[in-house]
């Protein structure tokens, strides 16, 4: 049963119960705090960054400087401050992850709602399309689309979003197949309420719990995929900083200038772990079978 339809415990509201469960999960709270810190850092990057991320002075004198007072995380081969580029890169990487997942959730929820609610030939046709898309390796599809076009940020966002919705569609469809057979949905049909209103007012709200969890877990995966694309030179293009292309620029000197690739790599790891912890915590908190 969906967490939204669960009975309140001890007279408390449904979302109050969820908030209490989530608040008692220290691991989940750690993930939430890390995610909030990451976005605060991204928003205030211009204030926090000690240098212009693209500033190049005397390259011979400033290239590959180790971490120190003037450059806490060192410099890259062009003498640019690594910390500043990581801070500005967080704006790109986190934005791509958030917007791409928003696109995927919207597409997946729409397709899943339509197929699950109406069923029949429409359900069979759309689900076969989903199966066909899933059959192809996702990374291969992404690489093919971006390789034949110029890798721009908007294209990366669109491609990542358009290749991530299938799992959400299956999830929402499965939830709706169960929900639409319940008495309150049958009653709305008997009253002649329009299908669109039934879907948006009565069916979709009862699928929010698994969709929210799926979204938090997907963001980390999308950020990791964007980093892979940028590392391969098919993502965000220099001089615009993203975590993936910073790592790519540091691979030429992994031993002599280890800091160039290590610190953005750690940023990616922390972000993915934070979202996974947050997603696991939400899943536990929204599970109506959880006993306080």
N, C-alpha and C positions, 0 to 999 in steps of 0.2 A: 504494500500500500504506500502511496506517496506520503511524504512527510507533511505536506500541506493539508491533507485530509485526516491526519491523525488526531485523536481526541486530546484536548488539553489535559495536562496532568496537574491535579491539585488545584484546579481553578485558574491556572496560569494560561496565558495566550500561547498559541502554537509557536510563534517565532520567539517568544520569551524562553520557551523550553529549549529551542534550538540554540539560542544565544548562551544559555546557562551551560548546556552540554559543551559547546565550543569553547567557552571561557575556561572550563575545567580541564581542557586538553592542553597541557603545556607545550607539547610539540606543535600542535596546530597554531597556538598563539605565537610561537616563535616564527613560524612560517608567515603569519599575518604581519607581524612586526617587520620582518625582513622585506616583504613585498612593499609595505608602506614606506620604509626607509629608501628603497630603490627608486620609487616614484618621486619622493621628495627630493632626492639627490638629482634625478633627471630634470625636474622642474627648475631647481635652483642651480643647475650646472653653470650658467654664466657667472653666478656669484661665487660658487665654490671653486671653480677652476682657477689655478694660480697663473695660467698663461693662456694666450690665444691658442686653440688646438692646432691651427695651421701655421703658426708663427715659425719662420725659419730665419735664423741669424747667420752666424758664421758656421756653415755646416762642418767644416774641417775641425773646428774647435768644440762644437757642441754635439756632434753625432755620437751616439752610443755612450752617453755619460751614464754611469751607474747611479742607482738611487742615492740621493744626498739632500742637502738642505734646500738648494734652489729647485731641484727636481726630485720630489719625494719618491717617484717611481721610475726615475731615469728618463732618458730620451731615446728616440728611434734613430734610424740611419739618416734622417733629414734634420736632426737636431730638434725635433718637436717634442714637447712635454707629454710623456705617456699618460700621466694622471689626468691632464686636461682632456686628452683625446678619449680616454675611457669615460670620463664624466659626460662629455658631449655625445659620445657613442651610445651611452645608455638611453639618451632621448630617442635615437633612431631605432635601436634594437627593441626597447620596450614598447615604443609606439607601433612598430611593425607587428609585434606579437599581439598587442591588444586589439588593433584594428582588424588584423587578419582573422583572429578568433571571432570577433564580432560578425564579420562577414560569414564565416563558416557556421556559426550558431544560427544566424538568421536563415541562411539557405537550408541547413539541415532541419531546423524546426519546421519550416514551411513545408518542405517535401515530406517529412515524417508525419506531420499533422494531416496533410491532404491524403496521403496513401493509407494511413491508419484509419482515418475517419470514414472515407468513402469506400475503400476496399475495391474488390472486383478487378476488372481489366486495368483500371488506372493504377491500382496498387501493384499488380503483376508487372506492368510495363515499366513503371518508375523503379521498382526494386531490381528488375533485370538490368536497367541502366546503371544503378548503383553497383550491382555485382560486377558489371563490365569495367567500371572505373576502378574499383578496388582491385581487380585482377591485374592491372598494370602497376608496376612499382612506382610509388608516388614520386620518389626523387628523380626517376627517369623522366616522368612527365614534366616535372618542374624544370629540370635542366633543359629539356627539349624546347619548351615554350620560351624560356628566357634566352636560350642560345640563339634562337632565330630572330630575336628582337633585341633592342638596346636595353640593357639592364637598368631600368629606372626604378626609383623607390615605389611609385604608385603601381607599377607592373608587378613588382615583387610582392607587395601587399595583396593585390588582386589574385595572383597565382597561388600564393600560400592559402588564402581564404577559400579559393575555388577548389582546392584539392584536399580540404580538411573537413568537409561537411558530411561525408558519407556515413561516418560512424554516428554522428549526432542524429542523422535521419533514421537510422536503424533503431537507435535508442528511443527516440520520440515515438516512432511507429509502434514499437513494442509496448510502450506505456499506454498509448491511445487505444490499441486493440483491447486492452484490459479495461480501461476506463469507460469506453463507449458502451459497454454492455451493462453498466451499473444502472440502478433504478432512476437516479436523478437525470441521467442523460436520456434514458428512454422516455421520461416524463416530458422533457423539453421537446423531444421529437413529436410526442403525442399532442402537445400544445401548438405545434406548427411554428415554433420559433425558427427563424432563418438559420441555415447551416453555419454561415460565417459567425453569427453571434454565439451559437453553441460552441464553436471551436475556440473563439477568442475569450469568451466569458466563462465557460464551464470546463472545457477540455484542457486547453493549454496551461492554465494556472496549476493544474494538478500534475504537470510534467516538469515544473520548474526545478525541483530538487535535483534530479539526476542531470539536468542540463547545466545547472550552476556548477556542479562538481566536474562535469566533463569540460566545461569552459576553463576552469582553473588549471586542470591537468594539461589541456591543449596549449595554453599560452607558453608554458615551458618548452614543449615540443616544437612549437613554431619558432620560438627564439633560437633554439638549437639548430633548426633547419636553416634559418636565415644566416646564422653564423657559418654554417657549412658552405652555403652559396657564396658568401662574401670571401671565405677562405679560398674558394676555387676561382675567385675573380668574376663571378657571375651575379654577385649581390650588389650591395651599395658600393658605388665607385669612389675611389679617392679623388680629391682630398677629403671628402665628407667621411667622417669617422663613424665606424660601427665596430662592435667588438670583433666580428669575424675578419674584417679587412685589416684591423690592427694586428691580429695574430698572423695573418698572411704576410704582412710586411716584416714581421719579426722572424719568420722561418728561415731567412737567409743566414741568420747568425744566432742560432738557438743556444749554442754553448758560450760564445763570447758575450752576447747581450741577451741573456735568458729572460730578463725582466720585460722585454718588449712583448713577448708572446705569453708569458706566465700570468701576468696580472689581468689582462682581459679574459684569459682562459678561466681564471678564478672567478671573475665577475659572472661569466656564463654559468659556471657550476653553482655558485651561490643562488643565482636567479632561478635556475631549474629546480634545485633542491627546495627553495622557498615555496615555489608554486606547488610542488608535489606535496610538501607538508601541509600547505593550506588546503589543497584538494582532498587529501586523506582526512583532515580534520572536519571539513564540511561534510564529507560522506558519512562519517561517524555521527556527526551532530544531527544530520537530516534523516538518519535511519530511524524510523519509528519503533524498530525492535530494540533499540538501545535502552537499557534500563539505567536510570539515574541512581 
